[in-house]
Amino acid sequence: MEFWQAISHTEPEQILDVARAAEELGFTAVSTGDHFVTPLRIDSPYPYTKDRVPWVRPEAPTPDPMVLAAAIAQVTDRLRLFVTSYVLPMRDPFSAAKAISSAAVLSRNRLVLGVGIGWMREEFALVGQDFATRGRRCDEMLEILPKLCAGGMVQHRGEFFSFAPVQMSPVPDAPVPILI
């Protein structure tokens, strides 16, 4: 049996201590979520409560999950780092792949990536990403990420993204597990 500890909204000054304690107590992993910002006004229906109203406070700490994974990896030895749910289509494939690859390398292949398409239209608007096509863009990005994170020259021609041969470095020694 495995135990995974959610650390979303943990006070930033306590996160590393909580991660160390989780490892000492035998937890398999810690998990954290992903949001850039919390707007003052959210009109998008929240899918995880009966009344469709988000419960998250705007001042709740939400560190970047890949930075957090890399930081936790530096103070632990075996604890897995589960990012759930990384809102992949809010990003471009290169920024996402670089952050994911870097966190995987710095954690010595302990990163587990949970991918979601997001629910908050307002957040997508802030970063200039189309909310309506997020599912299809996410599917295409899920084709691109393993290519970029494998090393070597790769290229892609798709509905949303096309690029000539490029190589990203560093890349992890093993594929990053991706959960949807």
C-alpha positions in Angstrom: 0.0 0.0 0.0 1.2 3.5 -0.8 0.4 6.7 1.0 0.5 10.1 -0.9 0.2 13.4 1.0 -1.4 16.4 -0.6 0.5 19.6 0.2 -1.4 22.1 -1.9 -1.9 25.4 0.0 0.7 24.5 2.6 2.4 27.6 3.8 5.5 28.0 1.7 7.9 28.2 4.7 6.5 24.8 5.9 6.6 22.9 2.6 10.1 21.5 2.8 9.7 20.4 6.4 6.4 18.7 5.6 8.1 16.9 2.6 11.0 15.8 4.9 8.5 14.5 7.5 6.4 12.7 4.8 9.5 10.9 3.6 10.6 10.0 7.2 7.1 8.6 7.9 7.2 6.4 4.8 4.9 8.3 2.4 5.5 7.4 -1.2 4.8 10.9 -2.6 3.6 14.4 -2.0 1.2 16.1 -4.4 0.5 19.6 -5.3 -1.8 21.4 -7.7 -1.4 24.1 -10.4 -2.9 27.6 -10.9 -1.2 30.8 -12.0 -3.6 33.1 -10.3 -7.0 33.3 -8.6 -9.0 36.2 -10.0 -11.2 38.3 -7.7 -14.2 37.4 -9.9 -14.6 33.9 -11.3 -17.6 33.3 -13.5 -16.5 29.9 -14.7 -18.5 27.1 -12.9 -16.3 25.2 -10.5 -16.7 21.5 -11.3 -15.7 20.1 -7.9 -18.4 21.4 -5.6 -22.1 20.9 -5.5 -22.9 24.7 -5.7 -20.2 25.1 -8.5 -18.5 27.9 -6.4 -14.7 27.6 -5.9 -13.6 27.3 -2.3 -10.0 28.5 -2.9 -9.1 31.8 -1.4 -7.1 34.2 -3.7 -4.4 34.6 -1.0 -3.9 30.8 -0.7 -0.3 30.0 -1.6 0.2 28.1 -4.9 3.9 27.9 -5.8 4.8 26.8 -9.3 4.5 23.0 -9.2 7.7 22.3 -11.1 9.8 24.7 -9.0 8.3 23.1 -5.9 9.0 19.6 -7.2 12.7 20.6 -7.8 13.0 22.2 -4.3 11.5 19.2 -2.5 13.7 16.9 -4.5 16.8 18.7 -3.1 15.8 17.9 0.6 14.5 14.3 0.1 16.0 11.1 -1.3 13.1 8.8 -2.4 9.9 10.8 -2.1 8.0 11.0 -5.4 6.7 14.4 -6.5 3.2 14.3 -8.0 1.9 17.4 -9.8 -1.8 17.1 -10.1 -3.3 18.5 -12.1 -0.8 20.4 -14.3 -3.0 22.6 -16.5 -1.0 21.8 -19.6 -3.0 23.8 -22.3 -2.4 27.1 -20.3 1.2 26.8 -21.5 3.1 26.5 -24.8 4.7 23.1 -25.3 8.2 24.4 -25.0 7.8 26.1 -21.7 6.0 23.1 -20.3 8.5 20.6 -21.6 11.4 22.6 -20.3 9.9 22.9 -16.8 8.8 19.3 -16.7 12.2 18.0 -17.9 14.1 20.2 -15.5 12.0 19.1 -12.5 12.4 15.4 -13.6 16.2 15.8 -14.0 16.6 17.7 -10.7 14.5 15.1 -8.9 16.4 12.2 -10.3 13.3 10.8 -12.1 10.9 11.1 -9.2 8.4 13.4 -10.9 5.0 12.1 -11.7 2.9 14.4 -13.9 -0.8 14.6 -13.6 -2.3 16.5 -16.6 -5.6 18.3 -16.8 -7.2 20.7 -19.2 -8.4 23.2 -16.6 -11.8 24.6 -15.7 -11.2 28.4 -15.2 -11.8 30.3 -18.5 -10.6 33.5 -16.8 -7.1 32.0 -16.2 -6.8 31.0 -19.8 -7.8 34.5 -20.9 -5.0 36.0 -18.8 -2.3 34.0 -20.5 -3.8 34.4 -24.0 -4.7 30.7 -24.5 -8.0 29.7 -26.1 -10.2 28.0 -23.6 -12.5 26.3 -26.3 -9.6 24.4 -27.9 -7.8 23.4 -24.7 -8.7 19.7 -24.9 -7.4 19.3 -28.5 -4.3 21.4 -27.7 -3.6 19.3 -24.7 -3.9 16.1 -26.7 -1.4 17.5 -29.2 0.9 18.6 -26.4 0.8 15.1 -24.9 2.3 13.9 -28.3 5.0 16.6 -28.2 6.2 16.4 -24.5 7.6 12.9 -24.7 9.5 13.8 -27.9 11.1 16.9 -26.4 11.8 15.1 -23.1 13.5 12.2 -24.8 16.5 14.1 -26.2 17.8 14.3 -29.7 16.4 16.4 -32.5 12.6 16.3 -32.9 10.1 18.1 -35.1 6.4 18.3 -35.1 3.6 19.2 -37.5 0.1 19.4 -36.0 -3.1 21.3 -35.8 -1.9 23.8 -33.2 1.9 23.4 -33.1 4.5 23.0 -35.8 8.2 23.3 -35.5 11.4 22.4 -37.4 14.0 20.1 -35.7 15.0 21.2 -32.2 16.7 19.6 -29.3 16.0 20.2 -25.6 18.5 19.6 -22.8 18.8 18.4 -20.1 16.3 15.5 -20.4 15.5 12.9 -17.8 17.0 9.4 -17.9 13.6 7.8 -18.1 10.2 8.9 -19.4 8.2 11.0 -17.0 5.0 9.1 -16.0 2.0 11.0 -17.2 -1.5 10.5 -15.6 -4.6 12.0 -17.1 
